[in-house]
Structures are given as structure tokens and as C-alpha cells.
Amino acid sequence: MSGWRRFSPSRASWPGDFNLAFPPERVDPGRTDVTMPTTPRSVGGLTPACGDRAEALYREVCDTIVRVATPKAAELAKLLETSSAR
């Protein structure tokens, strides 16, 4: 997650010009019955407005959205799920 600290667009001002959120990739290798719409997604934004925009976007293509407070929390939820599934 060190990339979050380095993110610094040169011509955009934040907050305002863009929204930044993170829905970690979730896959289950080998399963053919799981698709993007049926896989729950955790979504966290840098601000509540960023999270709102990302949640609205993913609600268009996913059945279940789990809203978390931050991008880091979204990634940690995925890591916890991945490490406990083995």
C-alpha cells in the first residue's frame, strides 16, 4: 500500500478534481460458477464522497457491495479472506 503515499497527480487538485477508491480484485481460481456479479466486493474510498462514487459504479455490475471506511480496509479485508480460505 506504499503507492497510496506516492500518488500525486501533477495537474489535478484533490479533493475535487477526481475520486480515488479501491475495490480489491477478488478471484477464486478453478471455480467456474463464480462471476464478477456474484462475487461480493469490498469498496473503500479516500473520502466518503470517493467511496460513494465507487459504490455507485460497482452496484451497476455487482450483486453485493461491502462498504468499508478506507482503501486500506478494503485491501485488508481481501487479505484476511484469502489467508483464511486456505
C-alpha positions in Angstrom: 0.0 0.0 0.0 3.0 2.3 -0.1 1.8 3.5 -3.5 -1.0 5.5 -1.8 1.5 7.8 -0.2 3.3 8.4 -3.6 0.1 9.2 -5.5 0.3 12.8 -6.5 -1.2 13.9 -9.8 0.6 16.9 -11.3 -2.3 18.9 -12.7 -5.2 17.8 -10.6 -6.2 19.1 -7.2 -7.6 16.7 -4.6 -10.1 16.6 -3.2 -12.2 17.9 -6.0 -10.9 17.0 -9.5 -11.1 13.3 -9.1 -12.2 10.5 -6.7 -10.0 7.7 -5.5 -11.3 4.4 -4.2 -10.1 0.8 -4.1 -12.1 -2.3 -4.7 -9.5 -5.1 -4.4 -9.6 -7.9 -7.0 -11.3 -11.0 -5.8 -10.9 -14.2 -7.7 -11.3 -17.9 -6.8 -9.1 -19.8 -9.2 -10.6 -23.0 -10.6 -14.2 -22.1 -9.9 -16.4 -21.5 -12.9 -19.6 -20.8 -11.1 -18.4 -17.6 -9.6 -18.6 -14.4 -11.8 -18.0 -10.8 -11.2 -21.6 -10.0 -10.5 -21.9 -12.8 -8.0 -18.7 -12.1 -6.1 -19.1 -9.7 -3.2 -16.9 -6.6 -3.5 -15.4 -4.5 -0.7 -15.0 -0.9 -1.6 -13.3 1.9 0.3 -12.6 5.5 -0.8 -10.2 8.1 0.4 -13.1 10.2 1.4 -16.8 9.4 1.9 -17.6 11.0 -1.5 -15.0 8.8 -3.2 -16.5 5.7 -1.6 -20.0 6.8 -2.6 -18.9 7.2 -6.3 -17.1 3.8 -6.3 -20.0 2.1 -4.6 -22.5 3.5 -7.2 -20.3 2.3 -10.0 -19.9 -1.2 -8.7 -23.6 -1.5 -7.8 -24.1 -1.4 -11.6 -22.2 -4.7 -12.1 -22.1 -6.5 -8.7 -24.9 -8.0 -6.7 -23.2 -7.4 -3.3 -21.1 -4.4 -2.2 -19.5 -4.3 1.3 -18.6 -0.7 2.0 -15.6 -0.1 4.2 -14.1 3.1 5.5 -10.8 3.3 3.6 -9.0 1.7 0.6 -6.6 0.1 3.1 -9.5 -1.5 4.9 -10.8 -2.9 1.6 -7.4 -4.5 0.9 -7.0 -5.9 4.4 -10.5 -7.5 4.2 -9.4 -9.2 1.0 -6.1 -10.4 2.5 -7.9 -11.7 5.6 -10.4 -13.6 3.4 -7.6 -15.0 1.2 -5.4 -16.1 4.1 -8.2 -17.8 6.0 -9.6 -19.6 2.9 -6.6 -21.9 2.7 
